[in-house]
Amino acid sequence: MTINKYKEIISHTYLFNNFSPDEINKLFKYEYYQIKNYKKNSIIYIQNEKCSTVDILLNGTIAVQRIGENGDVLTIATFSCGDIIGGNLAFSNNNEYPMTIISASNSEILHIKRGFILELCQNNKAFLVRFLHCLSDKTLVLTDTIKFISIKSIRDKIIEFLTYEYYSQKDPNIKLNISKKELAEKFGIQRPSLFRELRKMKEEKLIDYNHEYITILDKSILK
């Protein structure tokens, strides 16, 4: 697959939005990149695999996951069209993926070689600034995730989630943009464990819930 098919998408990503589609077409010589398709639930990078490219998600959704000793799946982050992956690892001395990255849906990924990224950073200040912004943003995501998974109890994790969504949505009726299964993975717990705690909180009249919403009945639980 050639870059010409994706030049419009690439030129609208944060990293490359200072280049026109025609400039994208000229910049990306064939030896600088690969475009690969991944089926849903396939592994893109396994834990401890070396990172040698900076990737742009052209289509679909991917997830960074950690599988615990008891089989619990913790979704660290999810990425969608236009997002950058691997920028914080490609130039690291320890450039191994710390967790597994899977394709959460059928997806297409642009794999850009490190040498080309380095050349762009050296020759284009605007690109360099954008690349540094991407690295900083990924660090913040990791920091927030570490803070979240350090919370011990399932109830604390639910309350942390509800608190964030309450102030984000400005409504005690929290609309769920992910499934209960995905929410359990975000918490790093089994789905039955999540449902048990939600049921307890409902019985205590702290919350109510259905498949689309969690309603906060007692705002004193919020942090």
MDAnalysis code that builds the backbone (N, CA, C; Angstrom):
import MDAnalysis as mda
import numpy as np

u = mda.Universe.empty(669, n_residues=223, atom_resindex=np.repeat(np.arange(223), 3), trajectory=True)
u.add_TopologyAttr("name", ["N", "CA", "C"] * 223)
u.add_TopologyAttr("resid", np.arange(1, 224))
u.add_TopologyAttr("resname", ["MET", "THR", "ILE", "ASN", "LYS", "TYR", "LYS", "GLU", "ILE", "ILE", "SER", "HIS", "THR", "TYR", "LEU", "PHE", "ASN", "ASN", "PHE", "SER", "PRO", "ASP", "GLU", "ILE", "ASN", "LYS", "LEU", "PHE", "LYS", "TYR", "GLU", "TYR", "TYR", "GLN", "ILE", "LYS", "ASN", "TYR", "LYS", "LYS", "ASN", "SER", "ILE", "ILE", "TYR", "ILE", "GLN", "ASN", "GLU", "LYS", "CYS", "SER", "THR", "VAL", "ASP", "ILE", "LEU", "LEU", "ASN", "GLY", "THR", "ILE", "ALA", "VAL", "GLN", "ARG", "ILE", "GLY", "GLU", "ASN", "GLY", "ASP", "VAL", "LEU", "THR", "ILE", "ALA", "THR", "PHE", "SER", "CYS", "GLY", "ASP", "ILE", "ILE", "GLY", "GLY", "ASN", "LEU", "ALA", "PHE", "SER", "ASN", "ASN", "ASN", "GLU", "TYR", "PRO", "MET", "THR", "ILE", "ILE", "SER", "ALA", "SER", "ASN", "SER", "GLU", "ILE", "LEU", "HIS", "ILE", "LYS", "ARG", "GLY", "PHE", "ILE", "LEU", "GLU", "LEU", "CYS", "GLN", "ASN", "ASN", "LYS", "ALA", "PHE", "LEU", "VAL", "ARG", "PHE", "LEU", "HIS", "CYS", "LEU", "SER", "ASP", "LYS", "THR", "LEU", "VAL", "LEU", "THR", "ASP", "THR", "ILE", "LYS", "PHE", "ILE", "SER", "ILE", "LYS", "SER", "ILE", "ARG", "ASP", "LYS", "ILE", "ILE", "GLU", "PHE", "LEU", "THR", "TYR", "GLU", "TYR", "TYR", "SER", "GLN", "LYS", "ASP", "PRO", "ASN", "ILE", "LYS", "LEU", "ASN", "ILE", "SER", "LYS", "LYS", "GLU", "LEU", "ALA", "GLU", "LYS", "PHE", "GLY", "ILE", "GLN", "ARG", "PRO", "SER", "LEU", "PHE", "ARG", "GLU", "LEU", "ARG", "LYS", "MET", "LYS", "GLU", "GLU", "LYS", "LEU", "ILE", "ASP", "TYR", "ASN", "HIS", "GLU", "TYR", "ILE", "THR", "ILE", "LEU", "ASP", "LYS", "SER", "ILE", "LEU", "LYS"])
u.atoms.positions = np.array([
    [0.840, -1.201, 0.000],
    [0.000, 0.000, 0.000],
    [0.871, 1.245, 0.000],
    [0.502, 2.213, -0.809],
    [1.280, 3.442, -0.911],
    [0.697, 4.524, -0.022],
    [1.536, 5.526, 0.250],
    [1.137, 6.608, 1.141],
    [0.069, 7.490, 0.513],
    [-0.028, 7.479, -0.820],
    [-0.966, 8.364, -1.519],
    [-2.404, 8.149, -1.051],
    [-2.762, 6.907, -0.762],
    [-4.123, 6.592, -0.328],
    [-4.453, 7.242, 1.004],
    [-3.437, 7.487, 1.843],
    [-3.661, 7.952, 3.212],
    [-3.162, 9.375, 3.459],
    [-2.721, 10.050, 2.411],
    [-2.098, 11.366, 2.606],
    [-3.045, 12.384, 3.250],
    [-4.349, 12.296, 2.953],
    [-5.317, 13.222, 3.555],
    [-5.430, 12.976, 5.058],
    [-5.529, 11.696, 5.444],
    [-5.623, 11.352, 6.868],
    [-4.362, 11.807, 7.604],
    [-3.198, 11.506, 7.042],
    [-1.925, 11.829, 7.702],
    [-1.764, 13.332, 7.870],
    [-2.159, 14.100, 6.862],
    [-1.997, 15.558, 6.934],
    [-2.925, 16.196, 7.961],
    [-3.916, 15.447, 8.451],
    [-4.818, 15.961, 9.486],
    [-4.465, 15.439, 10.880],
    [-3.414, 14.638, 10.992],
    [-2.957, 14.222, 12.318],
    [-2.160, 15.356, 12.942],
    [-2.123, 15.363, 14.270],
    [-1.428, 16.447, 14.961],
    [0.048, 16.510, 14.565],
    [0.660, 15.366, 14.412],
    [2.095, 15.316, 14.146],
    [2.449, 15.889, 12.770],
    [1.555, 15.724, 11.790],
    [1.875, 16.118, 10.420],
    [0.960, 17.210, 9.870],
    [0.242, 17.922, 10.748],
    [-0.726, 18.880, 10.204],
    [-0.109, 20.180, 9.691],
    [1.213, 20.296, 9.746],
    [1.860, 21.450, 9.102],
    [2.347, 21.106, 7.695],
    [1.989, 19.901, 7.219],
    [2.304, 19.490, 5.857],
    [1.005, 19.316, 5.066],
    [1.016, 19.724, 3.813],
    [-0.149, 19.507, 2.945],
    [-0.159, 18.056, 2.478],
    [-1.319, 17.562, 1.984],
    [-1.351, 16.188, 1.458],
    [-0.307, 15.933, 0.379],
    [-0.100, 16.907, -0.508],
    [0.904, 16.718, -1.567],
    [2.317, 16.653, -0.991],
    [2.574, 17.462, 0.053],
    [3.878, 17.415, 0.714],
    [4.083, 16.068, 1.398],
    [3.014, 15.534, 1.995],
    [3.078, 14.199, 2.623],
    [3.482, 13.168, 1.583],
    [2.866, 13.251, 0.412],
    [3.142, 12.290, -0.658],
    [4.604, 12.323, -1.083],
    [5.199, 13.519, -1.097],
    [6.594, 13.663, -1.503],
    [7.558, 13.275, -0.383],
    [7.164, 13.564, 0.867],
    [8.035, 13.283, 2.010],
    [8.271, 11.792, 2.215],
    [7.180, 11.011, 2.104],
    [7.233, 9.601, 2.474],
    [7.739, 8.752, 1.316],
    [9.046, 8.566, 1.275],
    [9.623, 7.646, 0.305],
    [9.356, 6.211, 0.771],
    [9.286, 5.308, -0.177],
    [8.853, 3.944, 0.114],
    [9.678, 3.277, 1.210],
    [10.985, 3.581, 1.257],
    [11.860, 2.913, 2.240],
    [11.691, 3.459, 3.651],
    [10.896, 4.532, 3.816],
    [10.728, 5.161, 5.126],
    [9.583, 4.569, 5.949],
    [8.729, 3.751, 5.353],
    [7.515, 3.368, 6.076],
    [6.968, 2.021, 5.600],
    [6.029, 1.499, 6.388],
    [5.208, 0.352, 6.012],
    [3.785, 0.612, 6.484],
    [2.812, 0.160, 5.733],
    [1.411, 0.226, 6.161],
    [0.906, -1.207, 6.273],
    [0.426, -1.565, 7.476],
    [-0.026, -2.940, 7.717],
    [-1.467, -2.965, 8.219],
    [-2.171, -4.038, 7.858],
    [-3.533, -4.276, 8.341],
    [-3.495, -5.297, 9.471],
    [-4.343, -5.073, 10.496],
    [-4.434, -5.983, 11.633],
    [-5.906, -6.325, 11.876],
    [-6.166, -7.607, 12.061],
    [-7.537, -8.038, 12.346],
    [-7.884, -7.809, 13.816],
    [-9.160, -7.735, 14.109],
    [-9.622, -7.527, 15.480],
    [-9.060, -8.599, 16.412],
    [-8.577, -8.158, 17.577],
    [-8.022, -9.001, 18.638],
    [-6.646, -9.584, 18.311],
    [-6.050, -9.174, 17.200],
    [-4.703, -9.658, 16.907],
    [-3.674, -8.826, 17.670],
    [-2.539, -9.447, 17.979],
    [-1.470, -8.762, 18.712],
    [-0.619, -7.957, 17.740],
    [-0.461, -6.671, 18.041],
    [0.393, -5.804, 17.231],
    [1.818, -5.841, 17.774],
    [1.935, -5.641, 19.076],
    [3.232, -5.759, 19.754],
    [3.024, -6.552, 21.035],
    [3.876, -7.526, 21.262],
    [3.810, -8.290, 22.495],
    [4.749, -7.657, 23.522],
    [4.428, -7.838, 24.796],
    [5.264, -7.286, 25.863],
    [6.731, -7.702, 25.677],
    [7.635, -6.724, 25.848],
    [9.092, -6.888, 25.720],
    [9.585, -6.922, 24.271],
    [8.687, -6.746, 23.304],
    [9.120, -6.642, 21.911],
    [9.798, -5.288, 21.684],
    [10.846, -5.267, 20.870],
    [11.585, -4.044, 20.590],
    [10.733, -3.075, 19.758],
    [10.790, -1.796, 20.102],
    [10.105, -0.750, 19.346],
    [11.108, -0.095, 18.410],
    [10.880, -0.194, 17.106],
    [11.810, 0.371, 16.135],
    [11.144, 1.395, 15.215],
    [9.846, 1.634, 15.408],
    [9.126, 2.577, 14.557],
    [8.226, 3.475, 15.400],
    [7.877, 4.618, 14.817],
    [6.830, 5.474, 15.375],
    [5.599, 5.232, 14.515],
    [4.476, 4.906, 15.146],
    [3.298, 4.457, 14.411],
    [2.161, 5.469, 14.471],
    [1.403, 5.545, 13.384],
    [0.186, 6.348, 13.337],
    [-0.970, 5.423, 12.994],
    [-2.017, 5.467, 13.811],
    [-3.198, 4.654, 13.565],
    [-4.031, 5.328, 12.476],
    [-4.156, 4.683, 11.332],
    [-4.870, 5.245, 10.187],
    [-6.348, 4.905, 10.209],
    [-6.670, 3.790, 10.842],
    [-8.070, 3.347, 10.880],
    [-8.234, 2.316, 11.975],
    [-9.365, 2.382, 12.703],
    [-9.647, 1.396, 13.738],
    [-9.290, 1.870, 15.138],
    [-9.210, 0.919, 16.063],
    [-8.919, 1.200, 17.464],
    [-7.932, 0.165, 17.984],
    [-6.948, 0.607, 18.769],
    [-6.025, -0.325, 19.402],
    [-5.991, -0.064, 20.905],
    [-5.562, -1.065, 21.670],
    [-5.546, -0.966, 23.130],
    [-4.215, -1.440, 23.682],
    [-3.743, -0.734, 24.710],
    [-2.556, -1.148, 25.460],
    [-3.050, -1.901, 26.683],
    [-2.643, -3.154, 26.826],
    [-3.193, -4.002, 27.882],
    [-2.102, -4.697, 28.683],
    [-2.434, -4.960, 29.941],
    [-1.587, -5.782, 30.805],
    [-2.436, -6.908, 31.351],
    [-1.922, -8.133, 31.265],
    [-2.644, -9.297, 31.782],
    [-1.987, -9.728, 33.077],
    [-2.763, -9.733, 34.176],
    [-2.248, -10.098, 35.478],
    [-2.079, -11.593, 35.647],
    [-1.476, -11.984, 36.772],
    [-1.219, -13.411, 37.024],
    [-2.507, -14.214, 37.135],
    [-3.586, -13.560, 37.598],
    [-4.862, -14.273, 37.733],
    [-5.743, -14.142, 36.498],
    [-5.198, -13.586, 35.421],
    [-5.938, -13.487, 34.173],
    [-6.700, -12.195, 33.975],
    [-6.676, -11.296, 34.965],
    [-7.350, -10.007, 34.819],
    [-6.672, -9.201, 33.717],
    [-7.483, -8.563, 32.885],
    [-6.970, -7.717, 31.813],
    [-7.155, -6.262, 32.206],
    [-6.074, -5.518, 32.229],
    [-6.116, -4.095, 32.536],
    [-5.814, -3.321, 31.262],
    [-6.792, -2.540, 30.792],
    [-6.584, -1.693, 29.625],
    [-5.976, -0.377, 30.088],
    [-4.730, -0.143, 29.718],
    [-4.016, 1.046, 30.136],
    [-4.462, 2.257, 29.340],
    [-4.614, 2.083, 28.036],
    [-5.016, 3.191, 27.172],
    [-5.586, 2.630, 25.883],
    [-6.431, 3.417, 25.232],
    [-6.941, 3.065, 23.907],
    [-6.614, 4.202, 22.946],
    [-6.398, 3.844, 21.682],
    [-6.040, 4.830, 20.671],
    [-6.950, 4.672, 19.461],
    [-7.251, 5.789, 18.810],
    [-8.113, 5.777, 17.634],
    [-7.425, 6.485, 16.478],
    [-8.130, 6.643, 15.377],
    [-7.565, 7.169, 14.134],
    [-6.803, 8.479, 14.364],
    [-5.567, 8.512, 13.896],
    [-4.740, 9.708, 14.018],
    [-3.793, 9.700, 15.193],
    [-4.000, 8.794, 16.153],
    [-3.151, 8.759, 17.343],
    [-1.763, 8.203, 17.020],
    [-0.792, 8.634, 17.824],
    [0.614, 8.242, 17.654],
    [0.988, 7.197, 18.707],
    [1.688, 6.157, 18.290],
    [2.121, 5.092, 19.206],
    [3.624, 4.871, 19.016],
    [4.320, 4.671, 20.121],
    [5.731, 4.305, 20.057],
    [6.706, 5.456, 20.068],
    [6.199, 6.698, 20.017],
    [7.100, 7.839, 19.997],
    [7.952, 7.951, 21.246],
    [7.398, 7.512, 22.387],
    [8.128, 7.589, 23.657],
    [9.096, 6.425, 23.841],
    [9.092, 5.459, 22.944],
    [9.966, 4.291, 23.071],
    [11.012, 4.191, 21.968],
    [10.681, 4.665, 20.790],
    [11.526, 4.431, 19.616],
    [12.952, 4.931, 19.796],
    [13.134, 6.024, 20.568],
    [14.468, 6.592, 20.747],
    [15.014, 6.355, 22.153],
    [14.369, 5.462, 22.895],
    [14.801, 5.158, 24.259],
    [15.923, 4.121, 24.251],
    [16.804, 4.182, 25.251],
    [17.820, 3.137, 25.401],
    [17.172, 1.800, 25.721],
    [16.069, 1.858, 26.484],
    [15.297, 0.645, 26.781],
    [14.015, 0.707, 25.960],
    [14.100, 0.272, 24.711],
    [12.997, 0.489, 23.775],
    [12.090, -0.728, 23.615],
    [11.855, -1.448, 24.722],
    [10.941, -2.588, 24.691],
    [9.553, -2.158, 25.143],
    [8.534, -2.670, 24.472],
    [7.167, -2.376, 24.888],
    [6.911, -2.988, 26.263],
    [6.513, -2.178, 27.248],
    [6.298, -2.707, 28.599],
    [5.017, -3.517, 28.729],
    [4.114, -3.359, 27.758],
    [2.833, -4.068, 27.789],
    [2.456, -4.485, 26.378],
    [1.441, -5.317, 26.273],
    [0.992, -5.824, 24.978],
    [0.033, -4.830, 24.329],
    [0.173, -4.660, 23.029],
    [-0.732, -3.794, 22.269],
    [-1.517, -4.667, 21.301],
    [-2.842, -4.574, 21.387],
    [-3.696, -5.393, 20.523],
    [-4.569, -4.505, 19.649],
    [-5.055, -5.090, 18.576],
    [-5.989, -4.389, 17.710],
    [-7.400, -4.651, 18.239],
    [-8.022, -3.610, 18.800],
    [-9.364, -3.764, 19.381],
    [-10.440, -3.868, 18.310],
    [-10.098, -3.499, 17.085],
    [-10.977, -3.659, 15.926],
    [-10.071, -3.889, 14.719],
    [-10.655, -4.174, 13.579],
    [-9.822, -4.212, 12.372],
    [-9.166, -2.846, 12.218],
    [-7.876, -2.824, 11.988],
    [-7.171, -1.542, 11.975],
    [-6.069, -1.532, 10.925],
    [-5.662, -0.298, 10.581],
    [-4.542, -0.073, 9.675],
    [-3.553, 0.855, 10.366],
    [-2.281, 0.508, 10.310],
    [-1.260, 1.281, 11.022],
    [-0.116, 1.638, 10.079],
    [0.280, 2.900, 10.146],
    [1.453, 3.386, 9.430],
    [2.664, 3.277, 10.350],
    [3.633, 2.453, 9.986],
    [4.864, 2.265, 10.755],
    [5.968, 3.105, 10.104],
    [6.435, 4.133, 10.832],
    [7.434, 5.062, 10.289],
    [8.796, 4.764, 10.919],
    [9.820, 4.626, 10.109],
    [11.147, 4.294, 10.622],
    [11.748, 5.456, 11.412],
    [12.526, 5.101, 12.418],
    [13.111, 6.109, 13.315],
    [13.971, 7.134, 12.575],
    [14.724, 6.669, 11.579],
    [15.612, 7.568, 10.853],
    [14.859, 8.699, 10.182],
    [13.673, 8.398, 9.665],
    [12.864, 9.420, 8.998],
    [12.333, 10.438, 10.007],
    [11.904, 9.950, 11.181],
    [11.435, 10.856, 12.246],
    [12.569, 11.768, 12.690],
    [13.752, 11.201, 12.863],
    [14.917, 11.994, 13.277],
    [15.250, 13.057, 12.230],
    [15.178, 12.691, 10.973],
    [15.449, 13.647, 9.890],
    [14.451, 14.809, 9.912],
    [13.175, 14.492, 10.134],
    [12.149, 15.535, 10.195],
    [12.367, 16.453, 11.404],
    [12.751, 15.874, 12.540],
    [13.012, 16.678, 13.745],
    [14.177, 17.640, 13.520],
    [15.182, 17.191, 12.788],
    [16.356, 18.019, 12.535],
    [16.074, 19.143, 11.540],
    [15.164, 18.882, 10.589],
    [14.963, 19.817, 9.483],
    [13.698, 20.658, 9.588],
    [12.822, 20.334, 10.540],
    [11.553, 21.054, 10.614],
    [11.210, 21.312, 12.081],
    [11.346, 22.569, 12.506],
    [11.127, 22.919, 13.911],
    [9.695, 22.665, 14.341],
    [8.724, 22.977, 13.470],
    [7.314, 22.772, 13.809],
    [7.034, 21.296, 14.077],
    [7.624, 20.422, 13.263],
    [7.453, 18.985, 13.478],
    [8.088, 18.567, 14.797],
    [9.289, 19.087, 15.087],
    [9.977, 18.762, 16.342],
    [9.119, 19.128, 17.551],
    [8.519, 20.326, 17.522],
    [7.668, 20.774, 18.636],
    [6.470, 19.851, 18.796],
    [5.851, 19.472, 17.696],
    [4.691, 18.578, 17.767],
    [5.093, 17.206, 18.310],
    [6.241, 16.728, 17.884],
    [6.709, 15.428, 18.355],
    [6.949, 15.455, 19.869],
    [7.550, 16.524, 20.370],
    [7.774, 16.667, 21.815],
    [6.460, 16.763, 22.569],
    [5.466, 17.455, 21.987],
    [4.139, 17.517, 22.612],
    [3.542, 16.117, 22.753],
    [3.680, 15.308, 21.694],
    [3.149, 13.940, 21.723],
    [3.806, 13.120, 22.833],
    [5.121, 13.257, 22.978],
    [5.838, 12.529, 24.030],
    [5.337, 12.953, 25.411],
    [5.148, 14.254, 25.604],
    [4.682, 14.776, 26.897],
    [3.287, 14.267, 27.216],
    [2.405, 14.267, 26.214],
    [1.033, 13.809, 26.438],
    [0.997, 12.340, 26.837],
    [1.842, 11.517, 26.202],
    [1.873, 10.088, 26.540],
    [2.359, 9.885, 27.974],
    [3.296, 10.734, 28.418],
    [3.781, 10.649, 29.800],
    [2.665, 10.953, 30.785],
    [1.825, 11.941, 30.472],
    [0.702, 12.296, 31.348],
    [-0.310, 11.161, 31.424],
    [-0.568, 10.518, 30.281],
    [-1.502, 9.375, 30.267],
    [-0.990, 8.275, 31.183],
    [0.312, 7.977, 31.091],
    [0.911, 6.924, 31.919],
    [0.842, 7.302, 33.392],
    [1.119, 8.566, 33.724],
    [1.071, 9.026, 35.113],
    [-0.324, 8.870, 35.693],
    [-1.347, 9.274, 34.925],
    [-2.725, 9.151, 35.387],
    [-3.111, 7.689, 35.585],
    [-2.631, 6.821, 34.681],
    [-2.967, 5.401, 34.783],
    [-2.335, 4.776, 36.016],
    [-1.059, 5.100, 36.274],
    [-0.381, 4.570, 37.463],
    [-1.113, 5.015, 38.723],
    [-1.529, 6.274, 38.756],
    [-2.282, 6.787, 39.900],
    [-3.579, 6.001, 40.082],
    [-4.236, 5.714, 38.961],
    [-5.530, 5.032, 39.030],
    [-5.383, 3.590, 39.520],
    [-4.405, 2.850, 38.955],
    [-4.299, 1.437, 39.317],
    [-3.729, 1.254, 40.720],
    [-3.161, 2.315, 41.304],
    [-2.658, 2.230, 42.674],
    [-3.791, 2.263, 43.691],
    [-4.991, 2.666, 43.253],
    [-6.156, 2.643, 44.133],
    [-6.518, 1.180, 44.390],
    [-6.647, 0.798, 45.652],
    [-6.721, -0.617, 45.988],
    [-8.091, -1.257, 45.737],
    [-9.160, -0.706, 46.319],
    [-10.440, -1.397, 46.280],
    [-11.201, -1.117, 44.991],
    [-12.094, -2.063, 44.631],
    [-12.930, -1.884, 43.448],
    [-13.844, -0.676, 43.624],
    [-14.381, -0.500, 44.839],
    [-15.266, 0.645, 45.085],
    [-14.523, 1.957, 44.885],
    [-13.291, 2.034, 45.356],
    [-12.504, 3.249, 45.176],
    [-12.296, 3.555, 43.694],
    [-12.077, 2.502, 42.909],
    [-11.887, 2.700, 41.473],
    [-13.171, 3.202, 40.812],
    [-14.303, 2.642, 41.229],
    [-15.590, 3.091, 40.690],
    [-15.834, 4.551, 41.053],
    [-15.567, 4.906, 42.300],
    [-15.788, 6.282, 42.751],
    [-14.857, 7.246, 42.035],
    [-13.607, 6.841, 41.835],
    [-12.659, 7.684, 41.094],
    [-13.169, 7.937, 39.677],
    [-13.663, 6.885, 39.051],
    [-14.212, 6.993, 37.696],
    [-15.440, 7.902, 37.670],
    [-16.356, 7.700, 38.619],
    [-17.581, 8.501, 38.666],
    [-17.272, 9.969, 38.951],
    [-16.291, 10.207, 39.814],
    [-15.910, 11.588, 40.135],
    [-15.402, 12.298, 38.894],
    [-14.531, 11.632, 38.166],
    [-13.976, 12.242, 36.953],
    [-15.095, 12.523, 35.949],
    [-15.968, 11.536, 35.725],
    [-17.022, 11.701, 34.730],
    [-18.062, 12.728, 35.172],
    [-18.309, 12.822, 36.479],
    [-19.284, 13.800, 36.980],
    [-18.831, 15.224, 36.658],
    [-17.578, 15.514, 36.915],
    [-17.070, 16.859, 36.642],
    [-16.845, 17.086, 35.150],
    [-16.622, 16.003, 34.413],
    [-16.438, 16.122, 32.969],
    [-17.776, 16.329, 32.256],
    [-18.780, 15.517, 32.634],
    [-20.089, 15.591, 31.979],
    [-21.020, 16.615, 32.622],
    [-20.643, 17.044, 33.865],
    [-21.460, 18.029, 34.608],
    [-22.899, 17.547, 34.759],
    [-23.020, 16.281, 35.109],
    [-24.343, 15.667, 35.239],
    [-24.213, 14.434, 36.136],
    [-25.134, 14.259, 37.121],
    [-25.063, 13.056, 37.964],
    [-25.473, 11.790, 37.218],
    [-26.114, 11.956, 36.051],
    [-26.437, 10.802, 35.212],
    [-25.267, 10.576, 34.257],
    [-24.368, 9.687, 34.643],
    [-23.133, 9.479, 33.896],
    [-23.391, 8.554, 32.708],
    [-23.254, 9.118, 31.507],
    [-23.425, 8.298, 30.308],
    [-22.164, 7.479, 30.082],
    [-22.335, 6.183, 29.910],
    [-21.192, 5.290, 29.706],
    [-20.854, 5.230, 28.225],
    [-19.638, 5.631, 27.890],
    [-19.188, 5.584, 26.508],
    [-18.441, 4.297, 26.187],
    [-18.311, 3.438, 27.185],
    [-17.689, 2.131, 26.990],
    [-18.580, 1.080, 27.638],
    [-18.406, -0.175, 27.247],
    [-19.204, -1.258, 27.813],
    [-18.736, -1.595, 29.227],
    [-19.569, -2.347, 29.960],
    [-19.171, -2.780, 31.306],
    [-17.931, -3.674, 31.236],
    [-17.820, -4.469, 30.181],
    [-16.625, -5.314, 30.004],
    [-15.382, -4.441, 29.863],
    [-15.466, -3.393, 29.032],
    [-14.334, -2.492, 28.847],
    [-14.025, -1.720, 30.121],
    [-15.080, -1.387, 30.884],
    [-14.880, -0.677, 32.154],
    [-14.134, -1.581, 33.141],
    [-14.509, -2.864, 33.177],
    [-13.815, -3.812, 34.056],
    [-12.345, -3.935, 33.657],
    [-12.076, -3.972, 32.357],
    [-10.689, -4.050, 31.876],
    [-9.921, -2.788, 32.241],
    [-10.595, -1.651, 32.183],
    [-9.966, -0.386, 32.566],
    [-9.567, -0.425, 34.040],
    [-10.403, -1.050, 34.855],
    [-10.134, -1.169, 36.289],
    [-9.152, -2.297, 36.594],
    [-8.919, -3.181, 35.617],
    [-8.034, -4.317, 35.844],
    [-8.660, -5.391, 36.706],
    [-9.985, -5.583, 36.557],
    [-10.699, -6.581, 37.356],
    [-11.595, -7.417, 36.451],
    [-12.123, -8.509, 36.991],
    [-13.067, -9.335, 36.252],
    [-14.438, -8.669, 36.237],
    [-15.187, -8.873, 35.155],
    [-16.507, -8.240, 35.024],
    [-17.463, -8.623, 36.155],
    [-17.514, -9.903, 36.599],
    [-18.407, -10.240, 37.721],
    [-18.076, -9.454, 38.993],
    [-16.775, -9.188, 39.214],
    [-16.380, -8.415, 40.399],
    [-16.921, -6.992, 40.309],
    [-16.874, -6.411, 39.125],
    [-17.415, -5.063, 38.925],
    [-18.908, -5.051, 39.190],
    [-19.637, -6.024, 38.650],
    [-21.089, -6.061, 38.831],
    [-21.483, -6.266, 40.296],
    [-20.707, -7.073, 41.004],
    [-21.008, -7.286, 42.423],
    [-20.909, -5.982, 43.198],
    [-19.851, -5.216, 42.928],
    [-19.669, -3.964, 43.662],
    [-20.710, -2.924, 43.246],
    [-21.047, -2.876, 41.971],
    [-22.098, -1.957, 41.518],
    [-23.430, -2.307, 42.180],
    [-23.703, -3.599, 42.299],
    [-24.955, -4.042, 42.932],
    [-24.985, -3.644, 44.404],
    [-23.850, -3.802, 45.088],
    [-23.775, -3.394, 46.499],
    [-24.025, -1.896, 46.649],
    [-23.414, -1.107, 45.778],
    [-23.570, 0.343, 45.845],
    [-25.012, 0.754, 45.530],
    [-25.659, -0.004, 44.665],
    [-27.070, 0.260, 44.359],
    [-27.948, -0.075, 45.563],
    [-27.649, -1.196, 46.205],
    [-28.417, -1.596, 47.396],
    [-28.256, -0.588, 48.528],
    [-27.091, 0.054, 48.591],
    [-26.834, 1.074, 49.612],
    [-27.365, 2.448, 49.206],
    [-28.039, 2.473, 48.031],
    [-28.636, 3.711, 47.498],
    [-27.598, 4.808, 47.238],
    [-26.415, 4.377, 46.868],
    [-25.372, 5.326, 46.480],
    [-25.470, 5.661, 44.995],
    [-25.841, 4.643, 44.214],
    [-25.965, 4.817, 42.766],
    [-27.155, 4.014, 42.260],
    [-27.522, 4.291, 41.013],
    [-28.420, 3.425, 40.253],
    [-27.775, 3.254, 38.894],
    [-28.145, 2.233, 38.165],
    [-27.482, 2.044, 36.873],
    [-28.324, 1.185, 35.947],
    [-28.077, 1.339, 34.658],
    [-28.586, 0.447, 33.627],
    [-27.470, 0.241, 32.617],
    [-27.775, -0.267, 31.429],
    [-26.705, -0.580, 30.483],
    [-26.099, 0.664, 29.840],
    [-26.756, 1.828, 29.986],
    [-26.257, 3.049, 29.351],
    [-25.753, 4.092, 30.342],
    [-26.269, 4.069, 31.571],
    [-25.971, 5.136, 32.531],
    [-25.641, 4.558, 33.912],
    [-24.842, 5.319, 34.652],
    [-24.727, 5.145, 36.103],
    [-25.146, 6.474, 36.715],
    [-26.166, 6.433, 37.548],
    [-26.687, 7.654, 38.174],
    [-26.173, 7.764, 39.610],
    [-25.566, 8.883, 39.926],
    [-25.061, 9.129, 41.281],
    [-26.214, 9.631, 42.146],
    [-26.620, 8.836, 43.119],
    [-27.718, 9.204, 44.007],
    [-27.224, 9.963, 45.240],
    [-26.024, 9.621, 45.685],
    [-25.449, 10.262, 46.875],
    [-24.121, 10.923, 46.482],
    [-24.150, 12.239, 46.307],
    [-22.955, 12.946, 45.837],
    [-21.843, 13.029, 46.882],
    [-22.147, 12.626, 48.109],
    [-21.112, 12.663, 49.136],
    [-20.009, 11.644, 48.882],
    [-20.246, 10.669, 47.994],
    [-19.223, 9.673, 47.689],
    [-18.137, 10.252, 46.770],
    [-18.456, 11.360, 46.105],
    [-17.516, 11.918, 45.146],
    [-16.290, 12.507, 45.847],
    [-15.165, 12.455, 45.170],
    [-13.927, 12.976, 45.760],
    [-13.741, 14.430, 45.371],
])
